[in-house]
Structures are given as structure tokens and as C-alpha cells.
Amino acid sequence: MSVHLNAFKPTDGPRGTEVYYLSEAKTAKKVSKAIARAGGFRNRGGKLGSFAFLRRTEKPAILIEVCFVDSATDAMLYETNFDAICRAIADALAATNYRGGCDD
């Protein structure tokens, strides 16, 4: 898993959260929904993506875009709900038995 903060174009309005995947569509959808609920973000959902991180890993992987930092609304929600967002990510991954990136 790789966690990022997205940016597009400065705005006061909300943009939301999204999670990219190549093979982990169910996990991406579940994590995006959990982040949206915990943070009060718009749920942009799981999205098929071809980012280098996703293409180059040998393990299942997702790339989380927690929110858009150039959205004043998203930035405020992120700061206010940081702990809940972190817990939501961990709980959603645990519930899917996610086995990405780490070797035991």
C-alpha cells in the first residue's frame, strides 16, 4: 500500500478520496468507502490505475489518495479527522485480509 495526498486545482469545495488498484478492486473500493466515511469525504471510489507503484510490485497493491490537499474543505476534514482516517484504513485492510507489499 502506498498513501498519498492528491492535488489538482485549488478550490474551496470538496473533492474527496479515491484508491487506485490493478488487481485489488474489492480492497480499493472498501478502503475508499472507509476513508470517506471516517473523514467526511466524498467517496470517489476504487479506480483502475497504471501508476509505477502498482505496475512494479510483485505483491497485491493499492495506492490511496486520502484527499485533495488543494481543496480547502478536504484539507480541513483531513486535519480534523486524521486519527479516524488512519484507523479506517487499518480496519478496512484487516477486514479484507490484505497481504500487500510486506514480506514476513
ChimeraX attribute file (.defattr): number of C-alpha atoms within 10 A of each C-alpha:
attribute: neighborCount
match mode: 1-to-1
recipient: residues
	/A:1	20
	/A:2	14
	/A:3	12
	/A:4	14
	/A:5	14
	/A:6	17
	/A:7	13
	/A:8	10
	/A:9	8
	/A:10	11
	/A:11	14
	/A:12	11
	/A:13	11
	/A:14	19
	/A:15	23
	/A:16	25
	/A:17	27
	/A:18	26
	/A:19	29
	/A:20	26
	/A:21	25
	/A:22	17
	/A:23	15
	/A:24	18
	/A:25	18
	/A:26	12
	/A:27	23
	/A:28	26
	/A:29	20
	/A:30	20
	/A:31	29
	/A:32	29
	/A:33	24
	/A:34	25
	/A:35	32
	/A:36	22
	/A:37	15
	/A:38	19
	/A:39	26
	/A:40	19
	/A:41	24
	/A:42	18
	/A:43	20
	/A:44	17
	/A:45	20
	/A:46	24
	/A:47	18
	/A:48	16
	/A:49	16
	/A:50	12
	/A:51	12
	/A:52	8
	/A:53	14
	/A:54	21
	/A:55	13
	/A:56	10
	/A:57	12
	/A:58	9
	/A:59	15
	/A:60	16
	/A:61	25
	/A:62	28
	/A:63	21
	/A:64	23
	/A:65	20
	/A:66	25
	/A:67	28
	/A:68	25
	/A:69	21
	/A:70	19
	/A:71	21
	/A:72	16
	/A:73	19
	/A:74	25
	/A:75	18
	/A:76	14
	/A:77	19
	/A:78	23
	/A:79	11
	/A:80	13
	/A:81	15
	/A:82	15
	/A:83	12
	/A:84	16
	/A:85	22
	/A:86	15
	/A:87	14
	/A:88	22
	/A:89	21
	/A:90	14
	/A:91	14
	/A:92	20
	/A:93	19
	/A:94	11
	/A:95	12
	/A:96	12
	/A:97	10
	/A:98	16
	/A:99	13
	/A:100	16
	/A:101	14
	/A:102	7
	/A:103	6
	/A:104	3
